[in-house]
Each structure stands twice: as structure tokens, then as C-alpha cells.
Amino acid sequence: MRSLVHSQAITEADIPADDPGKAADVATAAIIAMHRAGLFARFMRELLNAVETLGTIAEAHGVDALVFLFDLQAAILNDTYIDAHAGIDGRIVELVSQLPSAAEWMKHLRNREATLVVVQPIPDIRVRADGDANFYHLLDGKDWVAAIQMNGKYTMRMQEAMLQKFAELLRNPSAHTCRS
């Protein structure tokens, strides 16, 4: 508790006397708030590493883009979300989706039309035919990720081409926009 007071996460007055359970709740809330503040700062570091200055964003996308990014930063701090819309927000969402911690930041975005899904790359994903007609596996290294059965409507080459496209998407998801 002294460390939390010293770091100004709480004050002495916040510490309840003679109630260890309530004191633990106060300490836990302060630690969570400190963690959220760390995420808030990491988001800004990653963003600035990607674009160098906020002025660059304003010049390229306008002041509304900066407002959107500051709203996103507040959502990260408060563990809430903001709505993303088509147009300018879409371009900024694409920028955010390229940041190193994109999966964390994208949790705080919601799209009214569709939810943007961030897929982390799986560089070693590959397709393996099972030997039985229309049966395939997606493998990550030696581990299987999915067993897929095609219905036989398409030729073997067409089925394999479709699955290769799927694997290509998983290897390089940033080249595609996925919506659910």
C-alpha cells in the first residue's frame, strides 16, 4: 500500500482502516489503473514510431483523424471502445491495425457496419491433402490447426487453390481486410 501511495496511484485517505478486504480491492483497482495507463502510453509510443509526428497524421488525414486517435487512446485508458466509421476512420483503423500491439488496440474499436477482425500472421501455415478425397488439413509447422472437408463440387485443383488462398491470407493478413 505504501508503494501505491508513493507512486500516487492512491492517497493515504484511500486506504480503509481495519478492513483488509477493502484495502485489497483498493490496491487491485489502483494496479489495474496503472496497467491501463501503461497501455495508454504504449499506444502513443507505437503510433509515433509509425508516423513520426502527430502533425503528419493531421496533414495526411485531417484533424478529425487526430480526434479519432485521441478518442481511441482514451478508450484504451478506460477499457472501453469507440465506433469506427467508413472513410477517414477506416484509413486510421488501417494504420492502427499495422502497429505492433494491434490486437490489443483493435479491442477498443467497434464498427457499426461490421467488426474489423485483426488476424495475427501465421507464417508457417500450409495446406496438406489427407489422401482421402476432399479432406485437407491446415498445419502450423507440424501441428494441425484445422481439418477441412470439401463437398466435392469443385475439382481437386480448384479445392487446393481455394485452400492455398486461405493459407496465404493467414500468412499475410495485413494485405487483406477481414470483416465479420
C-alpha positions in Angstrom: 0.0 0.0 0.0 2.9 2.3 0.8 4.3 1.8 -2.7 0.9 2.7 -4.3 0.7 5.8 -2.2 4.3 6.7 -3.1 3.6 6.2 -6.8 0.5 8.4 -6.4 -1.8 5.6 -7.6 -3.8 6.1 -4.3 -3.7 8.5 -1.4 -3.4 7.7 2.3 -7.0 8.6 2.7 -8.0 5.9 0.2 -6.7 3.1 2.5 -9.5 1.8 4.6 -8.6 1.3 8.3 -9.2 -2.2 9.8 -10.6 -3.7 6.6 -8.0 -5.8 4.7 -10.6 -7.0 2.1 -11.5 -3.4 1.2 -7.8 -2.4 1.2 -7.1 -5.3 -1.2 -9.9 -4.0 -3.5 -8.4 -0.5 -3.4 -4.9 -1.9 -4.2 -6.2 -4.1 -7.1 -8.1 -1.2 -8.6 -5.0 1.0 -8.4 -2.8 -1.6 -10.0 -5.3 -2.1 -12.9 -5.5 1.6 -13.4 -1.7 1.8 -13.6 -1.7 -1.1 -16.1 -4.2 0.8 -18.3 -2.1 3.9 -18.1 0.9 1.8 -19.3 -1.2 0.6 -22.3 -2.2 4.2 -23.0 1.4 5.3 -23.1 2.5 2.2 -25.2 -0.2 3.0 -27.8 1.2 6.5 -28.2 4.8 5.3 -28.5 3.8 2.7 -31.2 1.8 5.3 -33.1 4.6 7.9 -33.0 7.1 5.2 -34.1 4.9 4.5 -37.1 4.2 8.1 -38.2 7.0 10.2 -36.5 4.7 13.1 -35.6 1.0 13.8 -35.0 1.3 16.6 -37.5 2.0 14.0 -40.2 -1.4 12.4 -39.4 -3.1 15.8 -39.4 -1.6 16.7 -42.8 -2.4 13.4 -44.4 -5.9 12.7 -42.9 -7.1 16.0 -41.2 -7.8 17.0 -37.7 -10.7 14.5 -37.4 -8.1 11.7 -37.6 -6.3 13.1 -34.6 -9.6 13.4 -32.7 -10.3 9.8 -33.5 -6.8 8.7 -32.3 -7.2 10.6 -29.0 -10.6 9.1 -28.5 -9.1 5.7 -29.1 -6.3 6.4 -26.6 -9.0 7.4 -24.0 -10.8 4.2 -24.8 -7.6 2.2 -24.1 -7.1 4.0 -20.8 -10.7 3.5 -19.7 -11.1 -0.1 -21.1 -14.0 1.0 -23.3 -14.4 1.2 -27.1 -15.2 3.8 -29.8 -17.1 3.5 -33.0 -15.2 3.4 -36.3 -16.9 4.5 -39.5 -16.0 4.3 -43.1 -13.9 7.0 -44.8 -11.3 8.7 -42.7 -11.7 6.4 -39.7 -11.2 3.4 -42.0 -7.8 4.7 -43.1 -6.8 5.4 -39.5 -8.0 2.0 -38.4 -5.8 0.5 -41.1 -2.8 2.5 -39.6 -3.7 1.2 -36.1 -4.0 -2.4 -37.4 -0.3 -2.2 -38.5 1.0 -1.3 -35.1 3.0 -3.9 -33.1 0.2 -4.3 -30.5 -2.6 -4.0 -33.0 -4.6 -6.9 -31.4 -4.7 -5.0 -28.1 -5.7 -1.7 -29.7 -8.3 -3.2 -32.0 -10.3 -4.5 -29.0 -11.2 -0.8 -28.4 -12.7 -0.3 -31.8 -16.2 -1.2 -32.9 -17.6 -0.7 -36.4 -21.3 -0.2 -36.8 -21.4 -1.9 -40.2 -19.1 -4.8 -39.4 -16.4 -5.6 -36.8 -12.9 -5.3 -38.1 -11.1 -8.5 -37.3 -7.3 -8.4 -36.7 -5.6 -11.7 -37.6 -2.0 -12.2 -36.4 0.2 -13.7 -39.1 0.8 -17.4 -39.1 4.0 -17.5 -41.2 4.3 -21.4 -41.3 0.7 -22.2 -42.2 0.4 -24.7 -45.1 -2.2 -27.0 -46.6 -1.8 -30.8 -46.7 -4.1 -33.1 -48.6 -5.1 -36.0 -46.4 -5.2 -38.7 -49.1 -8.9 -39.2 -48.7 -10.9 -37.4 -51.4 -11.9 -33.8 -50.4 -10.1 -33.9 -47.0 -7.4 -31.4 -46.1 -5.5 -30.1 -43.0 -4.1 -26.7 -42.3 -0.8 -27.1 -40.5 1.2 -24.6 -38.5 4.6 -26.3 -38.6 3.8 -29.9 -37.5 0.6 -29.0 -35.6 -2.7 -29.2 -37.3 -4.9 -26.1 -37.0 -8.0 -27.2 -38.9 -9.4 -30.2 -40.6 -11.3 -29.3 -43.7 -13.7 -31.4 -45.7 -14.8 -30.0 -49.1 -18.0 -31.3 -50.7 -16.5 -32.4 -54.0 -18.3 -29.9 -56.1 -15.0 -28.5 -57.4 -12.1 -30.3 -58.9 -9.2 -31.3 -56.6 -7.0 -28.5 -58.2 -9.8 -25.9 -57.5 -10.2 -27.1 -53.9 -6.5 -26.9 -53.3 -6.3 -23.4 -54.9 -9.1 -22.2 -52.6 -7.3 -23.6 -49.5 -4.0 -22.1 -50.7 -5.6 -18.7 -50.9 -6.9 -19.2 -47.3 -3.4 -20.1 -46.1 -2.0 -17.1 -48.0 -4.4 -14.9 -46.1 -3.3 -16.4 -42.8 0.4 -15.9 -43.7 -0.1 -12.3 -44.6 -3.3 -10.9 -43.0 -2.3 -7.3 -43.3 -2.6 -7.5 -47.0 -6.3 -8.1 -46.6 -9.2 -6.5 -44.6 -11.3 -9.0 -42.7 -14.7 -8.1 -41.5 -17.2 -10.2 -39.6 
